[in-house]
């Protein structure tokens, strides 16, 4: 009944198959979509001819992703909680306390990616007393990390050699890589996993975009971990779902202004008036309007304004 009557559907996670079947032409869908690694969802949205706007590709004046940021903050902070648990012996981990104790060295935490996820993960790990390294390919990001943590975090430029060296030395690896709209690159390979310390752990926060670890596969909060080559993998899709109260308030604070504009102006005028919101348009009238999604899945890319005026 809700889908039948509503002109705009606002969700948190991607629509399930049963929900996608209820979408109709001209209906607005505003939610996280993460289409690049999800061909079935993309095909269903194309077939529906709905107006599909993805939180994760809406931009801002600073080049950020304001609707992805709240969940990235939550997931980044949660990744250290999850990783600390995965290192416990009862979870087949190394049996290490993340921060160590006097006379016993702390765990070595390696964070791949210094964006919103990585920064929040580093903040939590430093707070718990871990030995923290952040890898990134942006010198500006590394400078920010160095200044923000006053040298308490090692900020290292990410090359293939540096990444391999750090991952093999790590007790806990956090995958916080993001290419907006696109599938995450597989930076940690099967060979890396085979040579990591037995009982070490990986938390692949990038799993919503396909994961940045070659051995990653989506898991659930009910069954969050599995083991490959003696390495504990935590790959829960929608990590913030474990803390729904915090996540809901954080997301609503960011999305509500956009929802009001879409409702008051109508989708067409709201998109034309705001290029940042326009960047969130992924599918409309059966056409793919996000270039990264089109390239990842082999669809023809159509400029958003062209599709909007068709």
Secondary structure, 3 states (H helix, E strand, C coil): CHHHHCCEEECCCCCCHHHHCCCCCCCEEEECCCCCCCHHHHHHHHHHCCEEEEHHHCCCCCCCCHHHHHHHHHHHHHHHHHHHHHCCHHHCCCCCCCCCECCECCCEEEEECCCHHHHHHHHHHHHCCCEEEEEECCHHHHHHHHHHCCCCCEEEECCHHHHHHHHHHCCEEEECCCCCCCCCCCCECHHHHHHCCCCCEEEEHHHHHCCCECCCCCECCCCCEEEECCEEEECECCHHHHHHHHHHHHHHHHHHHHHHHHHHHCHHHHHHHCHHHHCCEEEECCEECCHHHHHHHCCCECCHHHHHCC
